[in-house]
Amino acid sequence: MQWEIGALPTVLGDGALLQQVMTNLRSNALKYSRRRRVAVIRVTSRMTAAEWRIEVQDNGAGFNPQHAGRLFGLFQQLHRTTVFEGTGVGLATVRRVILRHGGRVWAAGQSAEGATFGFGLPRAE
């Protein structure tokens, strides 16, 4: 297992809820990359003019990009629970918390090539 964690920004918001977002994204990356000989998980952030963008990337199972829109729905799973355990609420929670903070979420990936899950939060002035 290889973790690469960059510096993360200080943002305005509910600390417990934002910690849950990061826990859910890191847990998903770990779950879906654990079958790799060398699992690599990267956590990065960058600032744009309007927002902070935070992403969690893994080299795991990935997903069919045609189904990316379903990933943040409640009880939505693209992999069978016999292959990857879970209830389908983690990413829905991420979406709900980030939207509540005025942000947005996204996902990118390819089957068997890994995935990137990210969110943007408005910059504090």
OpenMM code with the backbone's topology and positions (N, CA, C; nanometers):
from openmm import Vec3, app, unit

residues = "MET GLN TRP GLU ILE GLY ALA LEU PRO THR VAL LEU GLY ASP GLY ALA LEU LEU GLN GLN VAL MET THR ASN LEU ARG SER ASN ALA LEU LYS TYR SER ARG ARG ARG ARG VAL ALA VAL ILE ARG VAL THR SER ARG MET THR ALA ALA GLU TRP ARG ILE GLU VAL GLN ASP ASN GLY ALA GLY PHE ASN PRO GLN HIS ALA GLY ARG LEU PHE GLY LEU PHE GLN GLN LEU HIS ARG THR THR VAL PHE GLU GLY THR GLY VAL GLY LEU ALA THR VAL ARG ARG VAL ILE LEU ARG HIS GLY GLY ARG VAL TRP ALA ALA GLY GLN SER ALA GLU GLY ALA THR PHE GLY PHE GLY LEU PRO ARG ALA GLU".split()
positions = [
    Vec3(0.0855, -0.1172, 0.0000),
    Vec3(0.0000, 0.0000, 0.0000),
    Vec3(0.0895, 0.1227, 0.0000),
    Vec3(0.0594, 0.2136, -0.0891),
    Vec3(0.1348, 0.3379, -0.0976),
    Vec3(0.0371, 0.4551, -0.0894),
    Vec3(0.0543, 0.5375, 0.0122),
    Vec3(-0.0279, 0.6571, 0.0299),
    Vec3(0.0556, 0.7780, -0.0084),
    Vec3(-0.0025, 0.8679, -0.0865),
    Vec3(0.0604, 0.9948, -0.1209),
    Vec3(-0.0399, 1.1034, -0.0844),
    Vec3(-0.0120, 1.1731, 0.0244),
    Vec3(-0.1068, 1.2724, 0.0750),
    Vec3(-0.0408, 1.4094, 0.0717),
    Vec3(-0.0987, 1.4964, -0.0087),
    Vec3(-0.0488, 1.6327, -0.0180),
    Vec3(-0.1083, 1.7201, 0.0902),
    Vec3(-0.0629, 1.8438, 0.0947),
    Vec3(-0.1162, 1.9403, 0.1908),
    Vec3(-0.2629, 1.9676, 0.1590),
    Vec3(-0.3423, 1.9749, 0.2629),
    Vec3(-0.4846, 2.0045, 0.2467),
    Vec3(-0.5142, 2.1435, 0.3002),
    Vec3(-0.6075, 2.2134, 0.2386),
    Vec3(-0.6368, 2.3504, 0.2803),
    Vec3(-0.7228, 2.3554, 0.4060),
    Vec3(-0.7247, 2.4697, 0.4659),
    Vec3(-0.8197, 2.4992, 0.5723),
    Vec3(-0.9418, 2.5613, 0.5053),
    Vec3(-1.0575, 2.5040, 0.5292),
    Vec3(-1.1814, 2.5532, 0.4683),
    Vec3(-1.2834, 2.5818, 0.5781),
    Vec3(-1.3820, 2.6623, 0.5441),
    Vec3(-1.4905, 2.6909, 0.6378),
    Vec3(-1.5965, 2.5829, 0.6255),
    Vec3(-1.6423, 2.5333, 0.7392),
    Vec3(-1.7475, 2.4332, 0.7358),
    Vec3(-1.7524, 2.3535, 0.8635),
    Vec3(-1.8405, 2.2576, 0.8660),
    Vec3(-1.8571, 2.1687, 0.9804),
    Vec3(-1.7432, 2.0669, 0.9781),
    Vec3(-1.6533, 2.0773, 1.0723),
    Vec3(-1.5354, 1.9926, 1.0761),
    Vec3(-1.5667, 1.8436, 1.0804),
    Vec3(-1.6649, 1.8051, 1.1600),
    Vec3(-1.7001, 1.6633, 1.1712),
    Vec3(-1.7552, 1.6096, 1.0394),
    Vec3(-1.8399, 1.6882, 0.9738),
    Vec3(-1.8970, 1.6426, 0.8466),
    Vec3(-1.7912, 1.6353, 0.7373),
    Vec3(-1.7022, 1.7344, 0.7318),
    Vec3(-1.5970, 1.7326, 0.6302),
    Vec3(-1.4965, 1.6207, 0.6567),
    Vec3(-1.4735, 1.5891, 0.7829),
    Vec3(-1.3889, 1.4738, 0.8157),
    Vec3(-1.4545, 1.3454, 0.7671),
    Vec3(-1.5874, 1.3363, 0.7805),
    Vec3(-1.6593, 1.2181, 0.7315),
    Vec3(-1.6444, 1.2049, 0.5803),
    Vec3(-1.6487, 1.3169, 0.5082),
    Vec3(-1.6286, 1.3157, 0.3634),
    Vec3(-1.4936, 1.2537, 0.3306),
    Vec3(-1.3893, 1.3020, 0.3972),
    Vec3(-1.2543, 1.2508, 0.3686),
    Vec3(-1.2421, 1.1035, 0.4082),
    Vec3(-1.3018, 1.0656, 0.5183),
    Vec3(-1.2989, 0.9252, 0.5609),
    Vec3(-1.3682, 0.8370, 0.4576),
    Vec3(-1.4839, 0.8788, 0.4092),
    Vec3(-1.5568, 0.7995, 0.3098),
    Vec3(-1.4770, 0.7858, 0.1808),
    Vec3(-1.4157, 0.8948, 0.1344),
    Vec3(-1.3391, 0.8879, 0.0096),
    Vec3(-1.2136, 0.8030, 0.0249),
    Vec3(-1.1433, 0.8174, 0.1349),
    Vec3(-1.0236, 0.7343, 0.1573),
    Vec3(-1.0626, 0.5873, 0.1733),
    Vec3(-1.1700, 0.5602, 0.2437),
    Vec3(-1.2146, 0.4213, 0.2633),
    Vec3(-1.2517, 0.3565, 0.1304),
    Vec3(-1.3212, 0.4296, 0.0451),
    Vec3(-1.3556, 0.3765, -0.0874),
    Vec3(-1.2301, 0.3467, -0.1678),
    Vec3(-1.1353, 0.4393, -0.1673),
    Vec3(-1.0110, 0.4182, -0.2420),
    Vec3(-0.9391, 0.2941, -0.1920),
    Vec3(-0.9343, 0.2778, -0.0622),
    Vec3(-0.8694, 0.1605, -0.0034),
    Vec3(-0.9436, 0.0324, -0.0403),
    Vec3(-1.0750, 0.0334, -0.0292),
    Vec3(-1.1555, -0.0853, -0.0593),
    Vec3(-1.1377, -0.1297, -0.2049),
    Vec3(-1.1463, -0.0349, -0.2971),
    Vec3(-1.1443, -0.0715, -0.4384),
    Vec3(-1.0044, -0.0915, -0.4962),
    Vec3(-0.9013, -0.0609, -0.4195),
    Vec3(-0.7653, -0.0829, -0.4681),
    Vec3(-0.6941, -0.1961, -0.3935),
    Vec3(-0.7577, -0.2555, -0.2964),
    Vec3(-0.6900, -0.3556, -0.2131),
    Vec3(-0.6492, -0.4825, -0.2880),
    Vec3(-0.7056, -0.5069, -0.4031),
    Vec3(-0.6688, -0.6263, -0.4791),
    Vec3(-0.5476, -0.6040, -0.5694),
    Vec3(-0.4994, -0.4825, -0.5738),
    Vec3(-0.3797, -0.4515, -0.6526),
    Vec3(-0.2561, -0.5018, -0.5795),
    Vec3(-0.1591, -0.5449, -0.6556),
    Vec3(-0.0325, -0.5890, -0.5944),
    Vec3(0.0277, -0.4740, -0.5141),
    Vec3(0.0331, -0.3576, -0.5755),
    Vec3(0.0745, -0.2359, -0.5059),
    Vec3(-0.0369, -0.1330, -0.5243),
    Vec3(-0.1130, -0.1138, -0.4199),
    Vec3(-0.2209, -0.0152, -0.4242),
    Vec3(-0.1616, 0.1232, -0.4005),
    Vec3(-0.2038, 0.2190, -0.4820),
    Vec3(-0.1564, 0.3566, -0.4688),
    Vec3(-0.2783, 0.4468, -0.4529),
    Vec3(-0.2781, 0.5246, -0.3458),
    Vec3(-0.3866, 0.6189, -0.3196),
    Vec3(-0.3252, 0.7570, -0.3021),
    Vec3(-0.3764, 0.8522, -0.3792),
    Vec3(-0.3267, 0.9903, -0.3744),
    Vec3(-0.4382, 1.0830, -0.3277),
    Vec3(-0.4038, 1.1717, -0.2371),
    Vec3(-0.4955, 1.2759, -0.1918),
    Vec3(-0.4284, 1.4091, -0.2257),
    Vec3(-0.4953, 1.4875, -0.3089),
    Vec3(-0.4368, 1.6143, -0.3528),
    Vec3(-0.5379, 1.7273, -0.3389),
    Vec3(-0.4862, 1.8483, -0.3404),
    Vec3(-0.5734, 1.9654, -0.3412),
    Vec3(-0.5090, 2.0728, -0.4274),
    Vec3(-0.5953, 2.1584, -0.4789),
    Vec3(-0.5448, 2.2755, -0.5507),
    Vec3(-0.6491, 2.3857, -0.5433),
    Vec3(-0.5982, 2.5056, -0.5506),
    Vec3(-0.6840, 2.6223, -0.5406),
    Vec3(-0.7087, 2.6791, -0.6796),
    Vec3(-0.8333, 2.7134, -0.7070),
    Vec3(-0.8679, 2.7869, -0.8281),
    Vec3(-0.9198, 2.9241, -0.7845),
    Vec3(-0.9579, 3.0032, -0.8794),
    Vec3(-1.0090, 3.1364, -0.8464),
    Vec3(-1.1340, 3.1302, -0.7586),
    Vec3(-1.2148, 3.0272, -0.7765),
    Vec3(-1.3434, 3.0200, -0.7068),
    Vec3(-1.3507, 2.9172, -0.5953),
    Vec3(-1.2640, 2.8162, -0.5977),
    Vec3(-1.2826, 2.7065, -0.5029),
    Vec3(-1.1524, 2.6340, -0.4709),
    Vec3(-1.1605, 2.5544, -0.3656),
    Vec3(-1.0585, 2.4544, -0.3357),
    Vec3(-1.1069, 2.3232, -0.3945),
    Vec3(-1.0202, 2.2538, -0.4668),
    Vec3(-1.0531, 2.1233, -0.5236),
    Vec3(-0.9698, 2.0172, -0.4530),
    Vec3(-1.0381, 1.9198, -0.3972),
    Vec3(-0.9726, 1.8094, -0.3287),
    Vec3(-1.0094, 1.6818, -0.4023),
    Vec3(-0.9087, 1.5976, -0.4301),
    Vec3(-0.9328, 1.4721, -0.5014),
    Vec3(-0.8647, 1.3555, -0.4313),
    Vec3(-0.9308, 1.2415, -0.4375),
    Vec3(-0.8756, 1.1157, -0.3895),
    Vec3(-0.8732, 1.0219, -0.5090),
    Vec3(-0.7537, 0.9790, -0.5448),
    Vec3(-0.7333, 0.8957, -0.6637),
    Vec3(-0.6750, 0.7612, -0.6214),
    Vec3(-0.7198, 0.6552, -0.6879),
    Vec3(-0.6650, 0.5223, -0.6604),
    Vec3(-0.6394, 0.4492, -0.7917),
    Vec3(-0.5652, 0.3415, -0.7821),
    Vec3(-0.5367, 0.2577, -0.8989),
    Vec3(-0.6135, 0.1264, -0.8908),
    Vec3(-0.7325, 0.1323, -0.8355),
    Vec3(-0.8116, 0.0131, -0.8092),
    Vec3(-0.9021, -0.0318, -0.9215),
    Vec3(-1.0180, -0.0837, -0.8841),
    Vec3(-1.1108, -0.1467, -0.9775),
    Vec3(-1.1690, -0.0499, -1.0791),
    Vec3(-1.1789, 0.0774, -1.0437),
    Vec3(-1.2367, 0.1751, -1.1352),
    Vec3(-1.3837, 0.1482, -1.1603),
    Vec3(-1.4366, 0.2115, -1.2650),
    Vec3(-1.5766, 0.1931, -1.2997),
    Vec3(-1.5974, 0.2358, -1.4440),
    Vec3(-1.7068, 0.1903, -1.4999),
    Vec3(-1.7441, 0.2292, -1.6349),
    Vec3(-1.7887, 0.3755, -1.6301),
    Vec3(-1.7213, 0.4652, -1.7050),
    Vec3(-1.7562, 0.6066, -1.6964),
    Vec3(-1.8998, 0.6387, -1.7379),
    Vec3(-1.9642, 0.5509, -1.8115),
    Vec3(-2.1044, 0.5726, -1.8481),
    Vec3(-2.1953, 0.5756, -1.7251),
    Vec3(-2.1496, 0.5167, -1.6147),
    Vec3(-2.2310, 0.5073, -1.4939),
    Vec3(-2.1889, 0.6073, -1.3861),
    Vec3(-2.1020, 0.7011, -1.4190),
    Vec3(-2.0508, 0.7961, -1.3200),
    Vec3(-2.1634, 0.8734, -1.2511),
    Vec3(-2.2678, 0.9061, -1.3224),
    Vec3(-2.3787, 0.9817, -1.2649),
    Vec3(-2.4524, 0.9091, -1.1537),
    Vec3(-2.4450, 0.7777, -1.1522),
    Vec3(-2.5139, 0.6980, -1.0496),
    Vec3(-2.4355, 0.6879, -0.9200),
    Vec3(-2.3072, 0.7131, -0.9245),
    Vec3(-2.2204, 0.6835, -0.8106),
    Vec3(-2.2568, 0.7552, -0.6815),
    Vec3(-2.3068, 0.8778, -0.6908),
    Vec3(-2.3366, 0.9556, -0.5712),
    Vec3(-2.4804, 0.9396, -0.5252),
    Vec3(-2.5560, 0.8483, -0.5869),
    Vec3(-2.6932, 0.8227, -0.5461),
    Vec3(-2.6992, 0.7294, -0.4261),
    Vec3(-2.8008, 0.7445, -0.3465),
    Vec3(-2.8194, 0.6607, -0.2288),
    Vec3(-2.8421, 0.5151, -0.2697),
    Vec3(-2.7709, 0.4238, -0.2065),
    Vec3(-2.7789, 0.2789, -0.2284),
    Vec3(-2.7365, 0.2367, -0.3693),
    Vec3(-2.6562, 0.3187, -0.4343),
    Vec3(-2.6075, 0.2853, -0.5680),
    Vec3(-2.4690, 0.2233, -0.5579),
    Vec3(-2.4538, 0.1072, -0.6155),
    Vec3(-2.3253, 0.0400, -0.6216),
    Vec3(-2.3083, -0.0152, -0.7618),
    Vec3(-2.1885, 0.0018, -0.8170),
    Vec3(-2.1632, -0.0483, -0.9512),
    Vec3(-2.0989, -0.1856, -0.9501),
    Vec3(-2.0484, -0.2260, -0.8340),
    Vec3(-1.9855, -0.3581, -0.8205),
    Vec3(-2.0723, -0.4447, -0.7305),
    Vec3(-2.0720, -0.5743, -0.7568),
    Vec3(-2.1509, -0.6667, -0.6743),
    Vec3(-2.0981, -0.6673, -0.5306),
    Vec3(-2.1900, -0.6793, -0.4346),
    Vec3(-2.1498, -0.6818, -0.2943),
    Vec3(-2.0737, -0.8083, -0.2598),
    Vec3(-2.0807, -0.9097, -0.3439),
    Vec3(-1.9997, -1.0298, -0.3204),
    Vec3(-1.8533, -1.0038, -0.3549),
    Vec3(-1.8269, -0.9015, -0.4339),
    Vec3(-1.6902, -0.8660, -0.4719),
    Vec3(-1.6379, -0.7552, -0.3815),
    Vec3(-1.7172, -0.6505, -0.3610),
    Vec3(-1.6807, -0.5380, -0.2750),
    Vec3(-1.7970, -0.5096, -0.1815),
    Vec3(-1.7726, -0.5230, -0.0506),
    Vec3(-1.8771, -0.4997, 0.0485),
    Vec3(-1.9153, -0.3521, 0.0513),
    Vec3(-2.0299, -0.3246, 0.1074),
    Vec3(-2.0739, -0.1865, 0.1230),
    Vec3(-2.2237, -0.1754, 0.1133),
    Vec3(-2.2729, -0.0576, 0.1526),
    Vec3(-2.4171, -0.0349, 0.1538),
    Vec3(-2.4621, 0.0661, 0.0487),
    Vec3(-2.3691, 0.1373, -0.0118),
    Vec3(-2.4065, 0.2360, -0.1121),
    Vec3(-2.4479, 0.3698, -0.0538),
    Vec3(-2.4042, 0.3996, 0.0691),
    Vec3(-2.4383, 0.5287, 0.1278),
    Vec3(-2.3180, 0.6220, 0.1413),
    Vec3(-2.1975, 0.5720, 0.1290),
    Vec3(-2.0774, 0.6537, 0.1498),
    Vec3(-2.0673, 0.7719, 0.0559),
    Vec3(-2.0787, 0.7474, -0.0744),
    Vec3(-2.0672, 0.8569, -0.1704),
    Vec3(-2.1912, 0.9471, -0.1687),
    Vec3(-2.3060, 0.8910, -0.1351),
    Vec3(-2.4261, 0.9745, -0.1211),
    Vec3(-2.4076, 1.0715, -0.0044),
    Vec3(-2.3449, 1.0254, 0.1013),
    Vec3(-2.3149, 1.1119, 0.2153),
    Vec3(-2.2171, 1.2209, 0.1748),
    Vec3(-2.1144, 1.1837, 0.0996),
    Vec3(-2.0181, 1.2822, 0.0500),
    Vec3(-2.0913, 1.3911, -0.0270),
    Vec3(-2.1755, 1.3510, -0.1189),
    Vec3(-2.2488, 1.4480, -0.2009),
    Vec3(-2.3352, 1.5397, -0.1150),
    Vec3(-2.4101, 1.4820, -0.0225),
    Vec3(-2.4997, 1.5608, 0.0622),
    Vec3(-2.4225, 1.6642, 0.1445),
    Vec3(-2.3117, 1.6231, 0.2034),
    Vec3(-2.2323, 1.7143, 0.2869),
    Vec3(-2.1709, 1.8260, 0.2022),
    Vec3(-2.1142, 1.7895, 0.0895),
    Vec3(-2.0482, 1.8902, 0.0059),
    Vec3(-2.1503, 1.9883, -0.0511),
    Vec3(-2.2640, 1.9410, -0.0951),
    Vec3(-2.3677, 2.0320, -0.1454),
    Vec3(-2.4166, 2.1255, -0.0347),
    Vec3(-2.4294, 2.0723, 0.0851),
    Vec3(-2.4716, 2.1540, 0.1995),
    Vec3(-2.3715, 2.2659, 0.2266),
    Vec3(-2.2453, 2.2428, 0.1924),
    Vec3(-2.1402, 2.3433, 0.2114),
    Vec3(-2.1219, 2.4324, 0.0875),
    Vec3(-2.2137, 2.4231, -0.0071),
    Vec3(-2.2077, 2.5080, -0.1255),
    Vec3(-2.1102, 2.4602, -0.2317),
    Vec3(-2.0732, 2.3340, -0.2244),
    Vec3(-1.9746, 2.2804, -0.3178),
    Vec3(-2.0345, 2.1904, -0.4235),
    Vec3(-1.9468, 2.1148, -0.4861),
    Vec3(-1.9876, 2.0208, -0.5911),
    Vec3(-1.8987, 1.8974, -0.5828),
    Vec3(-1.9442, 1.7874, -0.6432),
    Vec3(-1.8705, 1.6607, -0.6430),
    Vec3(-1.8548, 1.6094, -0.7854),
    Vec3(-1.7561, 1.5232, -0.8068),
    Vec3(-1.7365, 1.4614, -0.9374),
    Vec3(-1.6641, 1.3291, -0.9211),
    Vec3(-1.6692, 1.2500, -1.0270),
    Vec3(-1.6005, 1.1216, -1.0308),
    Vec3(-1.5519, 1.0969, -1.1728),
    Vec3(-1.4354, 1.0376, -1.1838),
    Vec3(-1.3797, 0.9988, -1.3128),
    Vec3(-1.3131, 0.8638, -1.2940),
    Vec3(-1.3203, 0.7802, -1.3955),
    Vec3(-1.2560, 0.6504, -1.3842),
    Vec3(-1.2713, 0.5683, -1.5104),
    Vec3(-1.2022, 0.4580, -1.5110),
    Vec3(-1.2107, 0.3574, -1.6162),
    Vec3(-1.2088, 0.2217, -1.5484),
    Vec3(-1.2838, 0.1284, -1.6005),
    Vec3(-1.2850, -0.0062, -1.5440),
    Vec3(-1.1436, -0.0627, -1.5413),
    Vec3(-1.1066, -0.1191, -1.4283),
    Vec3(-0.9775, -0.1836, -1.4040),
    Vec3(-0.8583, -0.0883, -1.4094),
    Vec3(-0.8837, 0.0434, -1.4136),
    Vec3(-0.7735, 0.1393, -1.4212),
    Vec3(-0.7753, 0.2410, -1.3080),
    Vec3(-0.8665, 0.2279, -1.2149),
    Vec3(-0.8699, 0.3209, -1.1034),
    Vec3(-0.9755, 0.4276, -1.1180),
    Vec3(-0.9835, 0.5104, -1.0142),
    Vec3(-1.0861, 0.6139, -1.0099),
    Vec3(-1.0344, 0.7355, -0.9356),
    Vec3(-1.0963, 0.8476, -0.9662),
    Vec3(-1.0702, 0.9719, -0.8949),
    Vec3(-1.2046, 1.0280, -0.8518),
    Vec3(-1.2159, 1.0556, -0.7233),
    Vec3(-1.3344, 1.1198, -0.6678),
    Vec3(-1.2917, 1.2522, -0.6103),
    Vec3(-1.3679, 1.3548, -0.6416),
    Vec3(-1.3279, 1.4864, -0.5939),
    Vec3(-1.4452, 1.5720, -0.5562),
    Vec3(-1.4110, 1.6814, -0.4892),
    Vec3(-1.5113, 1.7804, -0.4552),
    Vec3(-1.4479, 1.9172, -0.4554),
    Vec3(-1.5311, 2.0166, -0.4762),
    Vec3(-1.4878, 2.1555, -0.4712),
    Vec3(-1.5677, 2.2281, -0.3656),
    Vec3(-1.4974, 2.3094, -0.2883),
    Vec3(-1.5618, 2.3925, -0.1877),
    Vec3(-1.5274, 2.5379, -0.2143),
    Vec3(-1.6251, 2.6271, -0.2002),
    Vec3(-1.5984, 2.7676, -0.2268),
    Vec3(-1.4855, 2.8192, -0.1370),
    Vec3(-1.4023, 2.9045, -0.1940),
    Vec3(-1.2941, 2.9650, -0.1170),
    Vec3(-1.3513, 3.0708, -0.0245),
    Vec3(-1.2981, 3.0764, 0.0950),
    Vec3(-1.3378, 3.1803, 0.1895),
    Vec3(-1.2657, 3.3091, 0.1527),
    Vec3(-1.3364, 3.4172, 0.1566),
    Vec3(-1.2770, 3.5474, 0.1219),
    Vec3(-1.2142, 3.6104, 0.2423),
] * unit.nanometer
topology = app.Topology()
chain = topology.addChain("A")
for resn in residues:
    res = topology.addResidue(resn, chain)
    for name in ("N", "CA", "C"):
        topology.addAtom(name, app.Element.getBySymbol(name[0]), res)
